[in-house]
Amino acid sequence: MSEPWDALLVVGVLVCLPLLLGWRGLAVALVAGLALWAEAHHLPWTAQGLGLGAILVGVLPRWRWGRTDWQPPAQDTGVILKVVTECTQRRWGALVVWLAPSADMPHTLPGVKLQAQLSAELLLSLLSPLSPLHDGAVVVRSGMVLAAGVIVPISTAPMALGLGTRHRAALGVTEYQPDGLAIVVSEETGQVALARRGQLLTNLTLEQLREQLERGKNRL
């Protein structure tokens, strides 16, 4: 193959990467482009290092890209903790998905859109076993209840085997949307669990849940 065709092929691949992989593809294309520049300027060690960097960027877990570390507002945290306390005492099953300000859920997920002001009373009415929206997730963000009765993706990860539907849904939604968390209250035991980035903390006390929500970077 002639050199012009080689160059055209390389340029085509670098252009297609951002289109196919978004921000990750753009990062890979930039690092790979720098590696090619270093190779053309006879900097073999630099070229090899950048080439390895492009490979590492390409295989990093998806949640590392575009993620935003965030701390839920204290006012919203107080509302959520009050609701979780009520649900544990009443043995109401609950799944609350809490999104970071920059995060969103796809419009294709079934559920009832609300766009209502967040309050303990509203959440408890939606999570009540008498509510037709009880079985789905309630999605909140920035002091607003975005939707209720939302059917979210179920995790198929090995760690999800043997878990109940709500816990698998909590894992699934945080795998799908890394910039968010999910709080689960078990209907059978009243125990509380917290999911973030496809990880799950179970059997949390309310004080432990508060600590997880109020810690600086909100990381599991």
BAMI-6970 format. One record per residue: residue in one letter; z, x, y of N, C-alpha, C, O in turn. Coordinates in Angstrom, 2 decimals. Each point is the difference from the previous one (the first is absolute). Example, Ala and Ser with C-alpha at 12.3 -4.5 7.8 and 13.67 -1.06 7.14 Angstrom:
REC residuo     nzz     nxx     nyy    cazz    caxx    cayy     czz     cxx     cyy     ozz     oxx     oyy
REC       a    7.80   13.19   -5.69    0.00   -0.89    1.19    0.00    0.90    1.20    0.66    1.04   -0.02
REC       s   -1.38   -1.39    1.07    0.06    0.82    1.19    0.73   -0.77    1.09    0.17    0.51    1.11
END
This chain:
REC residuo     nzz     nxx     nyy    cazz    caxx    cayy     czz     cxx     cyy     ozz     oxx     oyy
REC       m    0.00    0.85   -1.19    0.00   -0.85    1.19    0.00    0.89    1.24    0.75    0.97    0.07
REC       s   -1.59   -1.30    0.92   -0.10    0.83    1.19    1.23   -0.15    0.87    0.75   -0.97   -0.12
REC       e   -0.55    1.95    1.01    1.17   -0.01    0.87    0.07   -1.23    0.91    1.09   -0.55    0.16
REC       p   -2.20    0.10    0.46    0.09   -1.22    0.83    0.52   -1.20   -0.77    0.80   -0.78    0.51
REC       w   -1.26    0.63   -1.77    0.48   -1.13   -0.80    1.48    0.18   -0.34    0.75   -0.97   -0.03
REC       d   -0.33    2.21   -0.23    1.41    0.27   -0.25    0.84   -0.44    1.19    1.02   -0.68   -0.14
REC       a   -1.46    1.10    1.33    0.75   -0.34    1.22    0.03   -1.51    0.21    1.02   -0.56    0.39
REC       l   -2.16   -0.10   -0.64   -0.07   -1.45    0.19    0.94   -0.72   -0.97    0.65   -0.97    0.37
REC       l   -0.59    1.46   -1.61    0.88   -0.61   -0.99    1.46    0.15    0.39    0.79   -0.94   -0.09
REC       v   -0.43    2.15    0.55    1.38    0.24    0.41    0.38   -0.90    1.18    1.06   -0.62    0.01
REC       v   -1.95    0.55    0.98    0.26   -0.84    1.16    0.13   -1.46   -0.41    0.87   -0.72    0.50
REC       g   -1.72    0.28   -1.42    0.06   -1.38   -0.47    1.33   -0.32   -0.67    0.57   -1.07    0.22
REC       v   -0.09    2.01   -1.05    1.28   -0.20   -0.67    1.13   -0.08    1.01    0.87   -0.87   -0.10
REC       l   -0.87    1.78    1.09    1.06    0.02    1.00   -0.01   -1.26    0.85    1.05   -0.48    0.42
REC       v   -2.24   -0.06   -0.16   -0.09   -1.24    0.78    0.48   -1.20   -0.81    0.63   -0.91    0.54
REC       c   -0.93    0.91   -1.84    0.37   -1.14   -0.84    1.49   -0.07   -0.30    0.54   -1.08   -0.22
REC       l    0.14    2.24    0.20    1.43    0.01   -0.34    0.83   -0.92    0.89    0.77   -0.81   -0.52
REC       p   -0.90    0.89    1.86    0.79   -0.91    0.84   -0.35   -1.47   -0.22    0.86   -0.87    0.08
REC       l   -2.15    0.61   -0.36   -0.43   -1.38   -0.23    0.61   -0.57   -1.27    0.34   -1.18   -0.05
REC       l   -0.19    2.02   -0.97    0.50   -0.46   -1.30    1.52    0.02   -0.08    0.60   -0.87   -0.63
REC       l    0.03    1.86    1.27    1.44    0.20   -0.18    0.81   -0.18    1.28    1.21    0.21   -0.01
REC       g   -1.85   -0.58    1.11    0.74   -0.23    1.23    0.57    1.30    0.57   -0.67    1.03    0.02
REC       w    1.93   -1.12    0.46    0.63    1.16    0.64    0.14    1.18   -0.97   -0.15    1.15    0.40
REC       r    0.44   -1.44   -1.65    0.11    1.09   -0.96   -1.35    0.71   -0.16   -0.06    1.23   -0.05
REC       g   -1.01   -2.02   -0.03   -1.32    0.59   -0.11   -0.36    0.83    1.23   -0.63    1.05   -0.13
REC       l    1.01   -1.52    1.31   -0.26    0.75    1.21    0.73    1.34   -0.03   -0.56    1.03    0.37
REC       a    1.82   -1.04   -0.83    0.77    1.23   -0.08   -0.64    0.98   -1.00   -0.11    1.20    0.27
REC       v   -0.30   -1.73   -1.42   -0.66    0.85   -1.00   -1.29    0.59    0.57   -0.28    1.19   -0.18
REC       a   -0.49   -2.03    0.89   -1.27    0.47    0.56    0.23    1.09    1.04   -0.74    0.99    0.04
REC       l    1.76   -1.15    0.79    0.28    1.00    1.03    0.42    1.34   -0.62   -0.49    1.06    0.39
REC       v    1.41   -1.14   -1.37    0.47    1.25   -0.62   -1.13    0.66   -0.78   -0.15    1.23    0.04
REC       a   -0.65   -2.03   -0.76   -1.12    0.57   -0.74   -1.04    0.61    0.95   -0.59    1.04   -0.30
REC       g    0.38   -1.71    1.44   -0.93    0.55    0.98    0.47    1.34    0.54   -0.81    0.91    0.20
REC       l    2.11   -0.78    0.05    0.55    1.28    0.44   -0.15    1.06   -1.07   -0.27    1.17    0.30
REC       a    0.43   -1.57   -1.57   -0.18    0.95   -1.10   -1.43    0.52   -0.05   -0.23    1.19   -0.22
REC       l   -0.73   -2.08    0.43   -1.40    0.42    0.00   -0.29    0.92    1.19   -0.75    0.97   -0.12
REC       w    1.36   -1.28    1.26   -0.17    0.87    1.18    0.55    1.39   -0.28   -0.63    1.00    0.34
REC       a    1.82   -0.94   -0.96    0.61    1.29   -0.33   -0.86    0.78   -0.99   -0.13    1.21    0.12
REC       e   -0.45   -1.91   -1.07   -0.88    0.66   -0.99   -1.24    0.57    0.68   -0.44    1.11   -0.30
REC       a   -0.12   -1.90    1.24   -1.20    0.46    0.70    0.28    1.21    0.88   -0.90    0.80    0.27
REC       h    2.14   -0.66    0.16    0.37    1.13    0.86    0.68    1.11   -0.80    0.68    0.85    0.56
REC       h   -0.88   -0.88   -1.87    0.46    1.07   -0.88    1.53    0.20    0.07    0.50    1.11    0.13
REC       l    0.20   -2.25   -0.21    1.47    0.03   -0.05    0.43   -0.63   -1.33    0.48   -1.13   -0.03
REC       p   -0.65    1.87   -1.07    0.19   -0.61   -1.33    1.41   -0.52   -0.23    0.17   -1.08   -0.57
REC       w    0.86    1.82    1.01    1.36   -0.47   -0.24    0.29   -1.28    0.78    0.63   -0.93   -0.51
REC       t   -1.10    0.89    1.74    0.17   -1.22    0.81   -0.74   -1.17   -0.64    0.51   -1.12   -0.06
REC       a   -1.74    1.39   -0.40   -0.80   -1.05   -0.62    0.67   -0.54   -1.26    0.03   -1.21   -0.22
REC       q    0.52    2.11   -0.60    0.67   -0.44   -1.23    1.26   -0.80    0.31    0.29   -1.01   -0.64
REC       g    0.46    1.48    1.64    1.21   -0.73    0.36   -0.30   -1.39    0.53    0.68   -0.96   -0.36
REC       l   -1.70    0.86    1.21   -0.38   -1.31    0.53   -0.57   -0.90   -1.09    0.22   -1.21   -0.01
REC       g   -0.97    1.82   -0.92   -0.53   -0.79   -1.12    1.11   -0.58   -0.85   -0.06   -1.16   -0.40
REC       l    1.09    1.98    0.13    1.16   -0.51   -0.74    0.71   -1.08    0.79    0.47   -0.98   -0.56
REC       g   -0.39    1.17    1.89    0.64   -1.03    0.84   -0.74   -1.32   -0.07    0.63   -1.06   -0.03
REC       a   -1.96    1.12    0.01   -0.80   -1.24   -0.09    0.28   -0.72   -1.31    0.08   -1.23   -0.04
REC       i    0.06    2.00   -1.05    0.29   -0.61   -1.30    1.37   -0.67    0.03    0.16   -1.13   -0.47
REC       l    0.85    1.83    1.02    1.35   -0.56    0.05    0.04   -1.25    0.87    0.66   -0.98   -0.35
REC       v   -1.36    1.01    1.47   -0.06   -1.19    0.87   -0.60   -1.17   -0.75    0.44   -1.14    0.15
REC       g   -1.45    1.42   -0.96   -0.68   -1.07   -0.72    0.83   -0.65   -1.08   -0.21   -1.17   -0.33
REC       v    1.18    1.93   -0.25    0.76   -0.55   -1.12    1.41   -0.40    0.38    0.75   -0.46   -0.87
REC       l   -0.35    0.60    2.13    1.33   -0.44    0.39    0.14   -1.50   -0.22   -0.99   -0.73    0.13
REC       p    2.19    0.25   -0.46    0.18   -1.45   -0.18   -0.43   -0.78    1.23    0.14    0.48    1.13
REC       r   -0.65   -1.67   -1.36   -0.54   -0.82    1.08    1.03   -0.33    1.07   -0.35   -0.11    1.18
REC       w    1.63   -0.04   -1.57    1.00   -0.42    1.00    0.27    1.05    1.05    0.59   -0.31    1.03
REC       r   -1.03    1.57   -1.27    0.25    1.03    1.00   -0.96   -0.12    1.18    0.19    0.66    1.03
REC       w   -1.23   -1.49   -1.17   -0.99   -0.08    1.07    0.24   -1.24    0.83    0.08   -1.11   -0.53
REC       g    0.03    1.30    1.85    0.17   -1.11    0.90    1.37   -0.64   -0.09    0.19   -1.09    0.54
REC       r    0.78    1.73   -1.21    1.30   -0.62   -0.12    0.80    0.22    1.28   -0.18    1.01    0.69
REC       t    1.02   -1.92   -0.37    0.84    0.09    1.18    1.44   -0.17   -0.42    0.40   -1.04   -0.52
REC       d    0.40    2.09    0.74    1.42   -0.14   -0.24    0.57   -0.89    1.09   -0.30    0.19    1.18
REC       w    1.10   -1.15   -1.56    0.49   -0.94    0.99    1.41   -0.44   -0.37    0.41    0.07   -1.15
REC       q    0.29   -0.52    2.15    1.33   -0.53   -0.19    0.01   -1.45    0.48   -0.31   -0.25    1.16
REC       p    0.64   -0.70   -2.03    0.00   -1.40    0.41    0.94   -0.23    1.18    1.06    0.62    0.06
REC       p   -1.44   -1.49    0.87    0.88   -0.30    1.13    1.35   -0.54   -0.47    0.08   -0.74   -0.98
REC       a    0.99    1.12    1.69    1.34   -0.40   -0.41    0.15   -1.51   -0.06    0.66   -0.53   -0.89
REC       q   -1.27   -0.17    1.85    0.12   -1.46    0.03   -0.63   -0.62   -1.24    0.57   -0.91   -0.61
REC       d   -1.76    1.39    0.24   -0.66   -0.51   -1.20    0.78    0.35   -1.26    0.09   -0.81   -0.92
REC       t    0.48    2.02    0.89    0.80    0.41   -1.15    1.18   -0.93   -0.21    0.32   -0.37   -1.12
REC       g    0.34   -0.01    2.22    1.13   -0.92   -0.10   -0.40   -1.34   -0.59    0.73   -0.57   -0.80
REC       v   -1.89    0.07    1.20   -0.49   -1.28   -0.53   -0.27    0.12   -1.50    0.40   -0.86   -0.78
REC       i   -1.10    1.93    0.39   -0.35    0.17   -1.41    1.26    0.14   -0.85    0.08   -0.60   -1.08
REC       l    0.89    1.36    1.54    1.23    0.19   -0.77    0.76   -1.32   -0.14    0.57   -0.28   -1.06
REC       k   -0.56   -0.52    2.10    0.65   -1.31   -0.09   -0.68   -0.87   -1.04    0.66   -0.69   -0.79
REC       v   -1.98    0.71    0.78   -0.77   -0.81   -0.95    0.23    0.49   -1.42    0.20   -0.80   -0.91
REC       v   -0.22    2.12    0.71    0.22    0.55   -1.34    1.40   -0.34   -0.49    0.18   -0.32   -1.17
REC       t    0.81    0.39    2.05    1.37   -0.36   -0.37    0.07   -1.44   -0.48    0.63   -0.29   -1.02
REC       e   -1.27   -0.61    1.75    0.00   -1.42   -0.39   -0.71   -0.19   -1.34    0.47   -0.76   -0.85
REC       c   -1.59    1.44    0.68   -0.75   -0.16   -1.24    0.78    0.51   -1.22   -0.04   -0.60   -1.07
REC       t    0.75    1.71    1.24    0.79    0.53   -1.12    1.15   -0.94   -0.34    0.31   -0.20   -1.18
REC       q    0.31   -0.37    2.18    1.11   -0.91   -0.25   -0.46   -1.30   -0.65    0.70   -0.56   -0.85
REC       r   -1.86    0.11    1.25   -0.52   -1.26   -0.54   -0.85    0.19   -1.25   -0.44   -0.97   -0.61
REC       r    0.20    2.24    0.24   -0.88    0.33   -1.13   -1.40   -0.57    0.19   -0.59   -0.60   -0.90
REC       w    0.09    0.80    2.11   -1.38   -0.38    0.28   -0.89    1.22   -0.22    0.27    1.07    0.54
REC       g   -1.30   -1.22   -1.34   -0.97    1.07   -0.12   -0.77    0.15    1.30   -0.37   -1.00    0.62
REC       a    0.13    2.24   -0.20   -0.67    0.23    1.28   -0.83    1.27   -0.04    0.36    0.98   -0.66
REC       l   -1.46   -1.01    1.38   -0.83    1.18    0.20   -0.43    0.00    1.47   -0.79   -0.84    0.43
REC       v    1.33    1.81    0.32   -0.34    0.13    1.41   -0.76    1.31    0.20    0.52    1.07   -0.29
REC       v   -1.74   -1.16    0.77   -0.82    1.17    0.29    0.11    0.28    1.49   -0.28   -0.87    0.83
REC       w    0.68    2.09   -0.49    0.25    0.38    1.39   -0.98    1.09    0.38    0.06    1.11   -0.54
REC       l   -0.95   -1.41    1.47   -1.06    0.92    0.38    0.37    0.78    1.26    0.67   -0.52    0.89
REC       a   -1.12    1.78   -0.84    0.12    0.79    1.22   -0.89   -0.61    1.08   -0.94   -0.73   -0.33
REC       p    1.22    1.01    1.61   -0.81   -0.60    1.08   -1.49    0.27   -0.13   -0.82   -0.84    0.38
REC       s    0.46    2.01   -0.91   -1.41    0.36   -0.11   -0.66   -0.51   -1.27   -1.21    0.14   -0.17
REC       a    1.99   -0.72   -0.73   -0.52   -0.42   -1.30   -0.43   -1.46    0.03    0.44   -0.77    0.85
REC       d   -1.29    0.43   -1.79   -0.46   -1.38   -0.10   -0.30   -0.30   -1.45   -0.22    0.90   -0.81
REC       m    0.20   -2.19    0.50   -0.37   -0.45   -1.33   -1.41   -0.57    0.07   -0.36   -0.63    0.99
REC       p   -0.43    0.84   -2.04   -1.37   -0.53    0.03   -0.01   -1.52    0.02    0.85   -0.66   -0.59
REC       h   -1.84    0.13    1.29   -0.10   -1.46    0.14   -0.38   -0.67   -1.31    0.09   -1.23   -0.12
REC       t   -0.50    2.02   -0.88   -0.43   -0.60   -1.27    1.18   -0.41   -0.87   -0.18   -0.77   -0.95
REC       l    1.40    1.26    1.25    1.15   -0.39   -0.82    0.36   -1.46    0.27    0.14   -0.40    1.16
REC       p    0.00   -0.40   -2.23    0.31   -1.42    0.21    1.42   -0.17    0.51    0.91    0.72   -0.39
REC       g   -0.74   -1.68    1.26    1.30   -0.30    0.58   -0.19   -0.91    1.21   -1.13   -0.33    0.37
REC       v    2.25   -0.06    0.24   -0.03   -0.88    1.17    0.34    0.82    1.24    1.10    0.54    0.09
REC       k   -2.03   -0.43    0.84    0.23    0.75    1.23    0.91   -0.80    0.93   -0.16   -1.21    0.17
REC       l    1.12    1.91    0.43    0.99   -0.70    0.84    0.01    0.52    1.43   -0.09   -0.78    0.95
REC       q    0.21    2.12   -0.77    0.13    0.59    1.34    1.16   -0.63    0.76   -0.15   -0.47    1.13
REC       a    1.33    0.46   -1.78    1.19   -0.62    0.59    1.05    1.05    0.31    0.03    1.07   -0.61
REC       q    0.83   -1.37    1.57    1.07    0.91    0.37    0.96    0.19   -1.17    0.41   -0.96   -0.65
REC       l   -0.05    2.22    0.39    0.90    0.30   -1.11    1.40   -0.52    0.28    0.56    0.23    1.07
REC       s   -0.01   -0.93   -2.05    1.39   -0.47    0.08    0.52   -0.18   -1.41   -0.77   -0.23   -0.93
REC       a    2.09    0.33    0.78    0.60   -0.18   -1.31   -0.23   -1.42   -0.51   -0.26   -0.21   -1.19
REC       e    0.35   -0.75    2.08   -0.18   -1.40   -0.39   -1.40   -0.25   -0.55   -0.17   -0.69   -1.01
REC       l   -0.83    1.26    1.68   -1.37   -0.20   -0.46   -0.21    0.65   -1.37   -0.58   -0.61   -0.90
REC       l    1.06    1.84    0.75   -0.19    0.69   -1.28    0.69   -0.73   -1.13   -0.56   -0.15   -1.09
REC       l    1.77   -0.31    1.33    0.74   -0.71   -1.05   -0.69   -1.31   -0.37    0.01   -0.40   -1.17
REC       s   -0.61   -0.27    2.14   -0.72   -1.24   -0.32   -1.25    0.30   -0.83   -0.38   -0.81   -0.85
REC       l   -0.25    1.96    1.08   -1.19    0.37   -0.76    0.35    0.49   -1.40   -0.76   -0.21   -0.94
REC       l    1.93    0.86    0.81    0.40    0.58   -1.28    0.79   -0.97   -0.88    0.26    0.28   -1.16
REC       s    0.11   -1.40    1.71    0.74   -1.00   -0.77   -0.80   -0.43   -1.24   -1.22   -0.15    0.08
REC       p    1.89   -0.04   -1.22   -0.70   -0.48   -1.20   -0.67   -1.35    0.21   -0.90   -0.36   -0.75
REC       l    1.32   -0.38    1.76   -0.61   -1.29    0.29   -1.28    0.13    0.81   -0.75   -0.96    0.15
REC       s    0.49    2.16    0.38   -1.20    0.22    0.80   -1.21    0.18   -0.89    0.08    0.70   -1.01
REC       p   -1.21   -1.31    1.36   -1.23    0.22   -0.79   -0.52    1.43    0.09   -0.87    0.39   -0.78
REC       l    1.40    0.39    1.75   -0.44    1.39    0.17    0.98    0.99   -0.63   -0.13    1.21    0.20
REC       h    1.09   -1.72   -0.96    1.09    0.81   -0.53   -0.48    1.14   -0.90    0.55    1.10    0.06
REC       d   -1.55   -1.35   -0.88   -0.40    0.97   -1.02   -0.79    1.18    0.56   -0.10    1.03   -0.67
REC       g   -0.47   -1.15    1.84   -0.77    1.09    0.56    0.85    0.90    0.89    1.21   -0.21    0.14
REC       a   -1.85    1.20    0.44    0.70    0.93    0.90   -0.05   -0.52    1.43   -0.94   -0.66    0.41
REC       v    2.00    0.99    0.33    0.01   -0.22    1.44   -0.31    1.34    0.65    0.62    1.01   -0.32
REC       v   -1.58   -1.01    1.23   -0.45    1.24    0.66    0.47   -0.02    1.45   -0.31   -0.94    0.75
REC       v    1.05    1.97   -0.35    0.50    0.09    1.38   -0.46    1.32    0.61   -0.24    0.99   -0.69
REC       r    0.13   -1.02    2.03   -0.38    1.21    0.74    0.35   -0.19    1.47   -0.36   -1.01    0.61
REC       s    1.07    1.99   -0.05    0.28    0.05    1.44    0.58   -1.31    0.52   -0.48   -0.55    0.99
REC       g    1.51    0.06   -1.67    0.69   -1.20    0.48   -0.74   -1.30   -0.23    0.38   -1.03    0.56
REC       m   -1.43    1.06   -1.39   -0.77   -1.20   -0.28   -0.12   -0.21   -1.50   -0.07    0.96   -0.77
REC       v    0.05   -2.21    0.36   -0.32   -0.37   -1.38   -1.50   -0.28   -0.03   -0.46   -1.00    0.55
REC       l   -0.29    1.90   -1.20   -1.45   -0.13    0.00   -0.50   -1.07   -0.97   -0.93   -0.75    0.30
REC       a    1.56    0.70   -1.48   -0.49   -0.92   -1.03    1.08   -0.22   -1.04    0.96    0.76   -0.09
REC       a   -1.12   -1.80   -0.70    0.93   -0.31   -1.09   -0.81   -0.50   -1.19   -1.15   -0.41    0.13
REC       g    1.80    0.46   -1.29   -0.70   -0.40   -1.23   -1.16    0.92   -0.32   -0.98   -0.42   -0.61
REC       v    1.09    1.70    1.02   -1.10    0.95   -0.18    0.04    0.56   -1.42    1.04    0.47   -0.47
REC       i   -2.17   -0.52   -0.19   -0.13    0.58   -1.34   -0.50    1.42    0.16   -1.16    0.22    0.37
REC       v    2.02    0.74   -0.66   -0.32    1.41    0.24   -0.39    0.68   -1.31    0.27   -0.53   -1.07
REC       p   -0.92    1.71    1.15   -0.43    0.69   -1.22    1.19    0.38   -0.89    1.06    0.38    0.50
REC       i   -1.24   -0.49   -1.80    1.03    0.37   -0.97   -0.25    1.43   -0.47   -1.13    0.34   -0.37
REC       s    2.17    0.48    0.37   -0.15    1.40   -0.41   -0.25    0.07   -1.51    0.58   -0.75   -0.79
REC       t   -1.46    1.67    0.42   -0.25    0.28   -1.41    0.50    1.38   -0.39   -0.31    0.50   -1.08
REC       a    1.09    0.13    1.96    0.54    1.33   -0.28    0.95   -0.06   -1.20    0.62   -1.03   -0.23
REC       p   -0.50    2.13   -0.53    0.89    0.01   -1.17    1.43   -0.41    0.34    0.66   -0.68   -0.79
REC       m   -0.16    1.09    1.97    1.37   -0.33    0.35    0.20   -1.50    0.22    1.13   -0.48    0.00
REC       a   -2.23   -0.26    0.18    0.10   -1.43    0.24    0.15   -0.79   -1.30    0.36   -1.18    0.03
REC       l   -0.63    1.82   -1.16    0.10   -0.70   -1.27    1.45   -0.43   -0.25    0.93    0.79    0.16
REC       g   -0.76   -2.01   -0.54    1.34   -0.51   -0.27    0.68   -0.59    1.21    1.06   -0.62   -0.14
REC       l   -1.63    0.79    1.32    0.58   -0.59    1.20   -0.46   -1.44    0.16   -1.00   -0.42   -0.57
REC       g    1.76   -0.34    1.36   -0.38   -1.36    0.29   -1.18   -0.07    0.96   -0.42    1.01    0.57
REC       t   -0.10   -2.21   -0.40   -1.20   -0.18    0.82    0.23    0.42    1.44   -0.86    0.66    0.60
REC       r    2.00   -1.03   -0.02    0.25    0.36    1.40    0.10    1.51    0.18   -0.51    0.54    0.98
REC       h    1.16    0.15   -1.92    0.13    1.44    0.11   -1.37    0.69   -0.15   -0.30    0.96    0.70
REC       r   -0.51   -1.45   -1.61   -1.34    0.56   -0.17   -0.86   -0.28    1.23   -0.82    0.83    0.40
REC       a    1.02   -1.99    0.19   -0.72   -0.32    1.24    0.46    0.89    1.15   -0.81    0.43    0.81
REC       a    2.12   -0.14   -0.75    0.52    0.89    1.04   -0.62    1.38   -0.12   -0.40    0.60    1.00
REC       l    0.33   -0.09   -2.23   -0.65    1.30   -0.22   -1.49   -0.08    0.36   -0.53    0.90    0.66
REC       g   -0.11   -1.96   -1.09   -1.44   -0.13    0.23   -0.36   -0.05    1.47   -0.97    0.65    0.42
REC       v    1.73   -1.40    0.36   -0.35   -0.14    1.42    0.25    1.29    0.75   -0.70    0.29    0.97
REC       t    1.71    0.51   -1.40    0.25    1.27    0.69   -0.95    1.10   -0.48   -0.18    1.00    0.70
REC       e   -0.42   -1.18   -1.85   -1.09    0.88   -0.42   -1.25   -0.32    0.82   -0.75    0.89    0.41
REC       y    0.54   -2.18   -0.19   -1.19   -0.47    0.72    0.11    0.29    1.49   -0.98    0.38    0.64
REC       q    2.17   -0.57   -0.08    0.24    0.22    1.42    1.18    0.94    0.15    1.14   -0.46    0.07
REC       p   -1.38    1.78   -0.01    1.10    0.97    0.04    0.88   -0.11    1.23    1.18    0.36   -0.05
REC       d   -1.72   -0.86    1.18    0.78   -0.10    1.22    0.77   -1.32    0.04   -0.16   -0.81    0.92
REC       g    0.96    0.61   -1.93    0.82   -1.19   -0.07    1.02    0.15   -1.11   -0.04    0.96   -0.76
REC       l    0.93   -1.91    0.68    0.99   -0.01   -1.08    0.16   -1.43   -0.50   -0.42   -0.95    0.66
REC       a    1.04    0.83   -1.81    0.21   -1.32   -0.59    1.43   -0.09   -0.52    0.48    0.90   -0.68
REC       i    0.18   -1.99    1.00    1.37   -0.25   -0.43   -0.01   -1.15   -0.99   -0.59   -1.05    0.25
REC       v    1.24    1.28   -1.38    0.02   -0.99   -1.08    1.43   -0.42   -0.28    0.90    0.83   -0.06
REC       v   -0.70   -2.13   -0.11    1.26   -0.53   -0.50   -0.30   -0.69   -1.33   -0.85   -0.89   -0.07
REC       s    1.56    1.33   -0.97   -0.24   -0.57   -1.33    0.61   -1.39   -0.09    1.15   -0.22    0.37
REC       e   -1.95   -0.71   -0.88    0.48   -1.37   -0.19    1.02   -0.09   -1.11    0.90   -0.83    0.05
REC       e   -1.03    1.69   -1.07    0.89   -0.06   -1.15    1.36    0.66    0.28    1.03   -0.52   -0.42
REC       t   -1.04    1.65    1.12    1.24    0.78    0.17    0.49    0.08    1.43    1.16    0.35    0.24
REC       g   -2.01   -0.67    0.72    0.38    0.14    1.40   -0.04    1.44    0.48    0.40    0.28    1.13
REC       q   -0.86    0.66   -1.97   -0.05    1.40    0.38   -1.16    0.26    0.97   -1.00   -0.71    0.01
REC       v    1.18    1.75    0.80   -0.96    0.32    1.06   -0.75    1.28   -0.35    0.59    0.95   -0.52
REC       a   -1.87   -0.93    0.82   -0.84    1.19   -0.20   -0.85    0.22    1.23   -0.31   -0.93    0.74
REC       l   -0.06    2.19   -0.53   -0.83    0.37    1.14   -1.15    0.87   -0.48    0.20    0.99   -0.70
REC       a   -1.42   -1.37    1.08   -1.20    0.76   -0.37   -0.63    0.60    1.24   -0.05   -0.63    1.06
REC       r   -0.42    1.88   -1.22   -0.70    0.68    1.09   -0.96    1.02   -0.60    0.42    0.83   -0.81
REC       r   -1.70   -0.88    1.19   -1.02    0.94   -0.47   -0.02    0.09   -1.52   -0.09    1.10   -0.55
REC       g    0.17   -2.23   -0.12   -0.09   -0.01   -1.45    1.23    0.52   -0.71   -0.07    0.30   -1.19
REC       q    1.20   -0.17    1.89    1.26    0.38   -0.61    0.98   -1.16    0.13   -0.11   -0.82    0.91
REC       l    1.04    0.74   -1.84    0.91   -1.14   -0.03    1.44    0.46   -0.18    0.32    0.76   -0.92
REC       l    0.55   -1.21    1.81    1.44    0.19   -0.13    0.60   -1.33   -0.42   -0.20   -1.02    0.68
REC       t    0.93    1.01   -1.77    0.54   -1.25   -0.54    1.53   -0.02    0.09    0.64    1.02    0.26
REC       n   -0.08   -2.20   -0.48    1.45   -0.21   -0.04    0.69    0.53    1.25    1.05    0.64   -0.07
REC       l   -1.65   -0.91    1.22    0.58    0.43    1.26    1.09   -0.96    0.46   -0.15   -1.22   -0.13
REC       t    1.23    1.76    0.65    0.96   -0.84    0.70   -0.58   -0.30    1.38   -0.96    0.64    0.44
REC       l    1.52   -1.61    0.24   -0.49   -0.34    1.33    0.21    1.17    0.96   -0.81    0.21    0.91
REC       e    1.88    0.53   -1.09    0.25    1.16    0.86   -1.04    1.09   -0.26   -0.46    0.65    0.93
REC       q    0.11   -0.44   -2.20   -1.04    0.98   -0.32   -1.35   -0.42    0.57   -0.76    0.84    0.48
REC       l    0.48   -2.14   -0.54   -1.25   -0.49    0.58   -0.01    0.24    1.50   -1.00    0.43    0.56
REC       r    2.13   -0.71    0.09    0.09    0.25    1.44   -0.26    1.47    0.32   -0.72    0.32    0.95
REC       e    1.30    0.58   -1.73   -0.19    1.43    0.23   -1.46    0.39   -0.16   -0.52    0.80    0.78
REC       q   -0.15   -1.37   -1.78   -1.41    0.31   -0.21   -0.86   -0.48    1.17   -0.95    0.67    0.40
REC       l    1.29   -1.84    0.14   -0.79   -0.57    1.08    0.27    0.69    1.33   -0.87    0.05    0.87
REC       e    2.08    0.48   -0.71    0.38    0.56    1.30   -0.12    1.51    0.06    0.19    0.58    1.07
REC       r   -0.50    0.09   -2.17   -0.10    1.45    0.01   -1.21    0.42    0.84   -0.96   -0.76    0.14
REC       g    1.03    1.98    0.42   -0.93    0.45    1.03   -1.46   -0.25   -0.27   -0.68   -0.63    0.81
REC       k    0.17    1.12   -1.95   -1.42   -0.09   -0.28   -0.32   -1.13   -0.98   -1.16   -0.22   -0.35
REC       n    2.18   -0.49   -0.08   -0.20   -1.12   -0.91   -0.74    0.44   -1.25   -0.96   -0.65   -0.42
REC       r    1.40    1.75   -0.18   -0.65    0.49   -1.20    0.88   -0.25   -1.22    1.23    0.05    0.09
REC       l   -1.88   -0.32   -1.23    0.74   -0.13   -1.25    0.30    1.39   -0.54    0.61    0.14   -1.05
END
